[in-house]
Amino acid sequence: MAFEVCKAESVETLLQIRSLMGKLLYRVNETMDILAIEKSKLYELVQEGELIGHNDSPGHKGLRITAESIRAYYEKYIEKK
């Protein structure tokens, strides 16, 4: 449990730092690392509308997840605990 709390705090810190730097979109692998989820779960969350994804070239690599949707999902997830 202590690891989860430490991980949660570091995720929020990472989002705050990157937000200050102006990063608005995250790659799939970055989002997976931030939320500690598998790729299939990430795509499921995008499909369900829990995360907002953008892809300028559908069918090709390039899906980006908005920082705001990552933050909202994170806050919702933490509130459930």
C-alpha positions in Angstrom: 0.0 0.0 0.0 2.8 2.4 0.8 4.2 1.9 -2.7 0.8 2.9 -4.2 0.7 6.1 -2.2 4.3 7.0 -3.2 3.5 6.1 -6.8 0.3 8.2 -6.7 2.2 11.2 -5.4 4.9 10.9 -8.0 2.3 10.7 -10.8 0.6 13.9 -9.6 4.0 15.6 -9.3 5.0 14.5 -12.8 1.7 15.8 -14.2 2.2 19.1 -12.4 5.7 19.5 -13.7 4.9 18.6 -17.2 1.8 20.9 -17.1 4.0 23.8 -16.1 6.2 23.0 -19.1 3.2 23.2 -21.4 2.8 19.5 -22.4 -0.8 19.0 -23.4 -0.7 15.6 -25.1 1.0 12.4 -24.1 1.9 9.4 -26.2 0.4 6.0 -25.5 3.5 4.7 -23.8 3.8 7.8 -21.6 0.1 7.5 -20.6 0.6 3.9 -19.7 3.6 4.8 -17.5 1.8 7.6 -15.8 -1.4 5.6 -15.0 0.5 2.2 -14.6 -1.9 0.5 -17.0 -1.6 -1.9 -19.9 -2.0 -0.8 -23.5 -5.3 -2.7 -23.9 -6.7 -1.0 -20.8 -5.7 2.4 -22.2 -7.5 1.8 -25.4 -10.5 0.5 -23.5 -10.6 3.8 -21.5 -10.4 5.8 -24.7 -13.2 3.8 -26.2 -15.3 4.3 -23.1 -14.6 8.1 -23.1 -12.7 8.0 -19.8 -9.6 9.3 -21.6 -9.7 11.7 -24.5 -7.4 10.7 -27.4 -6.5 12.4 -30.6 -5.0 10.9 -33.7 -4.3 12.9 -36.8 -3.7 9.8 -38.9 -6.1 7.0 -37.9 -4.8 3.5 -38.5 -1.2 4.7 -37.9 0.8 5.3 -34.7 0.1 8.7 -33.4 -2.6 8.5 -30.8 -2.1 11.2 -28.1 -4.0 11.4 -24.8 -4.8 14.8 -23.4 -3.1 15.8 -20.1 -6.5 17.0 -18.8 -8.2 13.7 -19.3 -5.3 11.9 -17.7 -5.6 14.2 -14.7 -9.4 13.8 -14.5 -9.1 10.0 -14.7 -6.4 10.0 -12.0 -8.5 12.1 -9.7 -11.5 10.0 -10.3 -9.5 6.8 -9.6 -8.0 8.2 -6.4 -11.5 9.3 -5.2 -12.8 5.7 -5.5 -10.2 4.5 -3.1 
